[in-house]
């Protein structure tokens, strides 16, 4: 399993959106999520987090003997702008790195629909029908 240019950085942002982690946790999480098809190493992770931190996309704090990395507001904005690219990476590798939010789900949906090659007018009809079903769902907080 290989990541293209800039993809590892995007994946790390997605993992840090889920929770703050130190470098070895990031390596373990990445290895586990890819079912050991990608073995993250200090030589790949630490330069990546250093670059993300220098761009202001993540921040670190010392916790005992470890540096714990977390996503900044700027990092969250950058991740949100690249949701569809992340969804494409997830689809290509069959791995979910992103959080379980509506934006991530819609990005994954968009990538899958656009790559399906289905007849456009049928897709439009299905999407309109599904949107109607979603609109008729109970609102949050009501039961």
Protein Blocks (a to p, Z undefined) as FASTA:
>chain_A
ZZdehklmmmmmmmmmmpccdfklmmmmmmmmnnopaccdfklmmmmmmmmmmnopaccd
dehjaccddddfklmmmmmmmmmmmmmmmmmnopafbdcdfklmmmmmmmmmmmnopafk
lmmmmmmmmmmmmmmpccehiZZ
